Amino acid sequence: MTVRSVFAGAALAAVLAAAQARADTPIAAPPTQPASRWHEASLEEYRSHLLALTAVVEACARARDTKTCDPALVGPDDRVPLGQDAHAERRLVRYGWLRVLLSQAREKDEPAPKPVPGAKGAPAGDSVLPPRRTTSELLQDAGTRLAYDLAQTGAAAAALPGHAQEREVMKQVLAGRDFRNLEGLTARDTALERVQQQLNRLFKSAARLASHSAWVGRVIVWGFILAVCVGLAWGLLQLERRWRIRLVPESGGPAAGAASARDWQRWLEDARKAAAAGLWREAIHFLYWAAISRLESRRLWPADRARTPREYLALVAPEDPRKAGLATLTGSFERVWYGGRAAAESDYHKAEQLATALISGSGAPVIGIGRGGAQ
């Protein structure tokens, strides 16, 4: 047997012995986090937990073994209320720092290396960096921190300041000229903002769908565009229809000199006065304009002082029940006023019946007036 073979056998035996020793040595478990992330604790439960943690730290500092320095002894984190109210805001108190410290405390403190006088690279004088704290000192700091947290649980919550002075200053600033015309959001602004948010969600959903199925996103986008176009077309048709039948705008009064510029009650009063005086022709004239004023005030047509009686009649739709009565009253008015025919009391009473029906809005049957009848 040569010297080389002896050394090789010794080296192989040393390697096998080291592997067996490593297998027999228990491996330190890493810091564990409980299955539950935190515990909804009351103030009393929080105090009890702090007392238990203080006892764990003291026991670990004395024994420094795996059993007493087990990170699982810390338990879950606490969500603690900030006040005595049942609905008080809560704060999460984490103990991850303590679990790491207990995991490190399983091993004894290593002695600090002593500097060799005159060694190359040794610092001259005092070191700039502070010395590294040992695990025993960190355990003492942990006990001090837990004691401080425990003392804080018994302290009364500080009352929030009223900020009365700051509030008064803000009121003076807002009352200045720069903020005089500021207004809050109206109901219309709020509704428009909600519609905008819904549209944003719709387009966002369409974008997500388009990333998976391109045709679905295109259908949604083009469907929305089609709906907008249909709505615009419908609105334009409604505007055109209103213009075609010449509805009176909501704002603005009748034109000067129009029939509705004078109340229909005054026209009717003048007609009755003329009838009482036996002026049947003038009375029928006033009855006609009383009916025109009443219909015009109901926005059947826009006010226009230059319109003729036949033009008034043409503005009424054929299916309108008032058209027949207005046609008869118009014919009677034209014969006695423009045609110069004499009018009798009976002509006035028939015209009054037609005008009263038109004013009430019920329409009237066709009644012959005057000697020539209706035209």
C-alpha positions as CSV (number, residue, x, y, z in Angstrom):
1,M,0.0,0.0,0.0
2,T,1.4,3.3,-1.0
3,V,1.3,6.6,0.9
4,R,-1.1,8.1,-1.8
5,S,-3.7,5.4,-1.2
6,V,-3.5,5.9,2.5
7,F,-4.2,9.6,2.2
8,A,-7.1,8.9,-0.2
9,G,-8.7,6.5,2.1
10,A,-8.4,8.9,5.1
11,A,-10.0,11.7,3.0
12,L,-12.9,9.5,2.0
13,A,-13.6,8.5,5.6
14,A,-13.6,12.2,6.7
15,V,-16.1,13.1,4.0
16,L,-18.5,10.3,5.0
17,A,-18.2,11.2,8.7
18,A,-19.1,14.9,7.9
19,A,-22.1,13.9,5.8
20,Q,-23.4,11.6,8.6
21,A,-23.0,14.4,11.2
22,R,-24.9,16.8,9.0
23,A,-27.7,14.4,8.6
24,D,-28.1,13.9,12.3
25,T,-28.0,17.6,13.1
26,P,-31.6,19.1,13.2
27,I,-32.1,21.9,10.7
28,A,-33.4,25.2,12.2
29,A,-36.9,26.0,10.9
30,P,-37.4,29.4,9.3
31,P,-39.7,31.9,10.9
32,T,-43.3,30.8,10.3
33,Q,-46.3,33.0,9.7
34,P,-49.5,31.7,11.1
35,A,-52.2,30.6,8.6
36,S,-54.4,33.5,9.6
37,R,-52.9,36.8,8.6
38,W,-54.1,38.7,11.6
39,H,-56.5,38.5,14.5
40,E,-59.4,41.0,15.2
41,A,-58.4,41.7,18.8
42,S,-60.0,43.9,21.3
43,L,-57.9,46.2,23.5
44,E,-58.0,43.7,26.4
45,E,-56.9,40.8,24.1
46,Y,-54.1,43.0,22.7
47,R,-52.8,43.6,26.3
48,S,-52.9,39.9,27.1
49,H,-51.0,39.2,23.9
50,L,-48.3,41.7,24.8
51,L,-47.9,40.2,28.2
52,A,-47.6,36.7,26.7
53,L,-45.0,38.0,24.2
54,T,-43.0,39.6,27.0
55,A,-42.9,36.2,28.8
56,V,-41.8,34.5,25.6
57,V,-39.0,37.0,25.1
58,E,-37.8,36.6,28.7
59,A,-37.9,32.8,28.5
60,C,-36.0,32.8,25.2
61,A,-33.4,35.2,26.7
62,R,-32.8,32.7,29.5
63,A,-32.8,29.4,27.7
64,R,-31.7,30.2,24.2
65,D,-32.9,26.9,22.8
66,T,-35.2,25.7,20.0
67,K,-38.3,25.1,22.3
68,T,-38.4,28.5,24.1
69,C,-37.3,30.5,21.0
70,D,-39.9,29.0,18.6
71,P,-41.3,31.8,16.3
72,A,-44.7,30.0,16.3
73,L,-45.1,31.2,19.9
74,V,-45.6,34.7,18.7
75,G,-49.0,34.0,17.2
76,P,-50.8,36.0,14.5
77,D,-50.7,39.8,14.1
78,D,-53.3,41.9,15.8
79,R,-55.8,44.4,14.4
80,V,-56.4,46.7,17.3
81,P,-59.1,49.4,17.6
82,L,-57.8,52.9,18.1
83,G,-60.6,53.8,20.5
84,Q,-63.3,52.4,22.8
85,D,-66.1,52.9,20.2
86,A,-67.4,49.7,18.6
87,H,-66.9,51.2,15.1
88,A,-63.5,52.7,15.8
89,E,-60.8,52.6,13.2
90,R,-58.4,49.7,13.5
91,R,-54.6,49.5,13.2
92,L,-52.6,46.5,12.2
93,V,-49.8,45.6,14.6
94,R,-47.2,43.2,13.0
95,Y,-44.8,40.9,14.9
96,G,-42.6,39.8,12.0
97,W,-39.6,41.5,13.6
98,L,-40.1,39.4,16.7
99,R,-40.4,36.1,14.8
100,V,-37.1,36.8,13.0
101,L,-35.4,37.7,16.3
102,L,-36.6,34.5,18.0
103,S,-35.3,32.4,15.1
104,Q,-31.9,34.0,15.4
105,A,-31.9,33.6,19.2
106,R,-31.7,29.8,19.0
107,E,-28.0,30.1,18.5
108,K,-25.7,31.5,21.1
109,D,-23.9,34.8,20.7
110,E,-20.6,34.5,19.0
111,P,-17.7,36.3,20.9
112,A,-16.6,39.5,19.3
113,P,-13.3,39.2,17.5
114,K,-10.4,40.9,19.3
115,P,-8.3,43.2,17.2
116,V,-4.7,42.2,17.0
117,P,-2.4,45.1,18.0
118,G,-0.2,46.1,15.1
119,A,-2.0,43.9,12.6
120,K,-2.1,45.0,9.1
121,G,-5.5,46.7,8.3
122,A,-6.5,47.2,11.9
123,P,-8.3,50.6,12.5
124,A,-6.2,53.2,14.2
125,G,-8.0,54.6,17.2
126,D,-11.8,54.4,17.7
127,S,-13.9,52.7,14.9
128,V,-16.2,54.9,12.9
129,L,-19.0,52.3,12.8
130,P,-20.9,51.4,16.0
131,P,-20.3,47.9,17.3
132,R,-22.8,45.2,16.2
133,R,-25.4,44.5,18.8
134,T,-25.6,40.9,20.0
135,T,-28.8,38.8,20.0
136,S,-29.0,39.1,23.8
137,E,-29.0,42.9,23.6
138,L,-31.7,42.7,20.8
139,L,-33.8,40.5,23.1
140,Q,-33.5,43.1,25.8
141,D,-34.6,45.8,23.3
142,A,-37.6,43.6,22.3
143,G,-38.7,43.4,25.9
144,T,-38.4,47.2,26.3
145,R,-40.5,47.7,23.1
146,L,-43.2,45.3,24.3
147,A,-43.3,47.1,27.6
148,Y,-43.7,50.4,25.9
149,D,-46.5,49.1,23.7
150,L,-48.2,47.7,26.8
151,A,-48.0,51.1,28.5
152,Q,-49.5,52.8,25.4
153,T,-52.6,50.7,25.6
154,G,-53.5,52.2,28.9
155,A,-53.0,55.8,27.8
156,A,-56.1,57.8,27.0
157,A,-56.6,58.7,23.4
158,A,-55.6,62.3,22.6
159,A,-58.5,64.6,21.8
160,L,-58.4,65.9,18.2
161,P,-57.9,69.6,17.9
162,G,-61.0,71.6,16.9
163,H,-59.1,73.8,14.3
164,A,-61.5,76.6,15.0
165,Q,-59.0,79.3,14.0
166,E,-58.1,77.5,10.8
167,R,-61.7,77.0,9.9
168,E,-62.4,80.8,10.4
169,V,-59.5,81.7,8.2
170,M,-60.8,79.4,5.4
171,K,-64.2,81.0,5.7
172,Q,-62.6,84.4,5.2
173,V,-60.6,83.2,2.2
174,L,-63.7,81.6,0.5
175,A,-65.7,84.8,1.1
176,G,-63.2,86.8,-1.0
177,R,-63.7,88.1,-4.5
178,D,-61.8,85.3,-6.2
179,F,-64.3,82.7,-4.8
180,R,-67.5,84.7,-5.1
181,N,-68.9,83.1,-8.2
182,L,-68.0,79.5,-7.3
183,E,-70.9,77.1,-7.4
184,G,-71.3,73.5,-6.3
185,L,-72.1,70.6,-8.6
186,T,-75.7,70.6,-9.8
187,A,-77.9,67.5,-10.3
188,R,-77.3,67.8,-14.0
189,D,-73.5,67.8,-13.6
190,T,-73.7,64.8,-11.3
191,A,-75.9,62.9,-13.8
192,L,-73.5,63.7,-16.7
193,E,-70.6,62.5,-14.6
194,R,-72.3,59.2,-13.9
195,V,-73.1,58.8,-17.6
196,Q,-69.4,59.5,-18.5
197,Q,-68.3,56.9,-15.9
198,Q,-70.7,54.3,-17.4
199,L,-69.3,55.0,-20.9
200,N,-65.8,54.7,-19.6
201,R,-66.6,51.3,-18.1
202,L,-68.3,50.2,-21.3
203,F,-65.3,51.1,-23.5
204,K,-63.0,49.5,-21.0
205,S,-65.0,46.3,-21.1
206,A,-65.0,46.4,-24.8
207,A,-61.2,46.8,-24.8
208,R,-60.9,43.7,-22.6
209,L,-63.2,41.7,-24.8
210,A,-61.4,42.8,-27.9
211,S,-58.1,41.4,-26.5
212,H,-59.7,37.9,-26.3
213,S,-62.3,38.0,-29.0
214,A,-61.8,40.8,-31.5
215,W,-65.3,40.5,-33.1
216,V,-67.1,41.0,-29.7
217,G,-65.3,44.3,-29.1
218,R,-66.0,45.5,-32.6
219,V,-69.7,44.6,-32.2
220,I,-70.0,46.6,-29.0
221,V,-68.2,49.6,-30.4
222,W,-70.1,49.7,-33.6
223,G,-73.3,49.0,-31.9
224,F,-72.7,52.0,-29.6
225,I,-71.9,54.2,-32.6
226,L,-75.1,53.0,-34.4
227,A,-77.2,53.8,-31.3
228,V,-75.7,57.3,-31.2
229,C,-76.5,57.9,-34.9
230,V,-80.0,56.6,-34.5
231,G,-80.5,58.9,-31.5
232,L,-79.2,61.9,-33.4
233,A,-81.4,61.1,-36.4
234,W,-84.5,60.8,-34.2
235,G,-83.7,64.2,-32.5
236,L,-83.3,65.9,-35.9
237,L,-86.6,64.4,-37.1
238,Q,-88.3,65.8,-34.0
239,L,-86.8,69.2,-34.5
240,E,-87.8,69.2,-38.2
241,R,-91.3,68.1,-37.2
242,R,-91.6,70.9,-34.7
243,W,-90.4,73.4,-37.3
244,R,-92.8,72.1,-39.9
245,I,-95.9,72.5,-37.7
246,R,-94.4,75.8,-36.5
247,L,-94.6,75.2,-32.8
248,V,-94.0,78.3,-30.7
249,P,-90.7,78.2,-28.8
250,E,-90.9,77.9,-25.0
251,S,-89.2,81.2,-24.5
252,G,-90.3,84.6,-25.7
253,G,-93.7,86.3,-25.7
254,P,-96.1,87.0,-28.7
255,A,-95.0,89.5,-31.3
256,A,-96.3,93.0,-31.0
257,G,-99.6,93.5,-32.7
258,A,-100.4,89.7,-32.8
259,A,-103.8,88.5,-31.6
260,S,-102.4,86.8,-28.5
261,A,-100.7,90.0,-27.5
262,R,-104.1,91.0,-26.2
263,D,-105.8,88.6,-23.8
264,W,-108.7,86.6,-25.2
265,Q,-110.8,87.7,-22.2
266,R,-110.5,91.3,-23.3
267,W,-111.5,90.4,-26.9
268,L,-114.5,88.5,-25.5
269,E,-115.5,91.4,-23.2
270,D,-115.4,93.9,-26.2
271,A,-117.6,91.5,-28.2
272,R,-120.2,91.4,-25.5
273,K,-120.1,95.2,-25.1
274,A,-120.6,95.6,-28.9
275,A,-123.5,93.1,-28.8
276,A,-125.1,95.0,-25.9
277,A,-124.9,98.1,-28.1
278,G,-126.5,96.3,-31.1
279,L,-123.2,96.4,-33.1
280,W,-123.4,92.8,-34.4
281,R,-120.8,93.2,-37.0
282,E,-118.2,94.5,-34.6
283,A,-119.2,91.9,-32.0
284,I,-118.6,89.0,-34.5
285,H,-115.2,90.7,-35.3
286,F,-114.2,90.7,-31.6
287,L,-115.5,87.0,-31.2
288,Y,-113.2,85.8,-34.0
289,W,-110.1,87.5,-32.6
290,A,-111.0,86.2,-29.1
291,A,-110.9,82.6,-30.5
292,I,-107.7,83.3,-32.5
293,S,-106.0,84.8,-29.4
294,R,-107.0,81.8,-27.3
295,L,-105.7,79.2,-29.8
296,E,-102.5,81.2,-30.3
297,S,-101.9,81.4,-26.6
298,R,-102.1,77.6,-26.5
299,R,-99.2,77.5,-29.0
300,L,-101.2,76.1,-31.9
301,W,-99.2,78.4,-34.1
302,P,-96.5,81.1,-33.7
303,A,-97.8,84.7,-33.2
304,D,-97.7,86.7,-36.4
305,R,-99.5,90.0,-36.9
306,A,-99.4,89.8,-40.7
307,R,-101.2,86.4,-41.0
308,T,-104.6,86.3,-42.8
309,P,-107.7,84.4,-41.4
310,R,-107.3,81.8,-44.2
311,E,-103.6,81.3,-43.2
312,Y,-104.7,80.8,-39.6
313,L,-107.1,78.1,-40.8
314,A,-104.4,76.4,-42.9
315,L,-102.2,76.0,-39.8
316,V,-104.7,73.7,-38.1
317,A,-104.2,70.0,-38.9
318,P,-107.0,68.4,-40.8
319,E,-107.6,65.8,-38.1
320,D,-107.9,68.5,-35.4
321,P,-111.5,68.6,-34.1
322,R,-111.3,72.4,-33.8
323,K,-110.7,72.9,-37.5
324,A,-114.5,72.6,-38.5
325,G,-115.6,75.2,-35.9
326,L,-112.8,77.5,-36.8
327,A,-113.6,77.2,-40.5
328,T,-117.3,78.1,-39.9
329,L,-116.3,81.1,-37.6
330,T,-113.8,82.3,-40.2
331,G,-116.3,82.2,-43.0
332,S,-118.8,84.2,-40.9
333,F,-116.2,86.7,-39.9
334,E,-115.0,87.2,-43.5
335,R,-118.6,87.7,-44.9
336,V,-119.6,90.3,-42.3
337,W,-116.3,92.1,-41.9
338,Y,-114.6,91.9,-45.2
339,G,-117.6,91.2,-47.4
340,G,-119.6,94.0,-46.0
341,R,-122.8,91.9,-45.4
342,A,-125.1,93.0,-42.6
343,A,-125.1,90.9,-39.4
344,A,-128.1,90.1,-37.2
345,E,-128.5,89.1,-33.6
346,S,-128.9,85.4,-34.5
347,D,-125.6,85.6,-36.4
348,Y,-123.9,86.9,-33.3
349,H,-125.3,84.1,-31.1
350,K,-124.2,81.4,-33.5
351,A,-120.7,82.9,-33.7
352,E,-120.6,83.2,-29.9
353,Q,-121.4,79.5,-29.6
354,L,-118.5,78.6,-32.0
355,A,-116.0,81.0,-30.3
356,T,-117.0,79.6,-26.8
357,A,-116.4,76.0,-28.0
358,L,-113.0,77.0,-29.5
359,I,-112.0,78.8,-26.4
360,S,-112.9,75.9,-24.2
361,G,-110.9,73.6,-26.5
362,S,-113.8,71.1,-27.2
363,G,-114.3,72.1,-30.8
364,A,-117.7,72.7,-32.3
365,P,-120.0,71.2,-34.9
366,V,-120.3,72.9,-38.2
367,I,-123.2,75.4,-37.9
368,G,-124.4,77.6,-40.7
369,I,-124.1,81.3,-39.9
370,G,-125.7,84.2,-41.7
371,R,-127.7,84.1,-44.8
372,G,-125.2,82.3,-47.0
373,G,-124.3,79.6,-44.6
374,A,-120.8,78.2,-44.1
375,Q,-118.3,78.2,-46.9
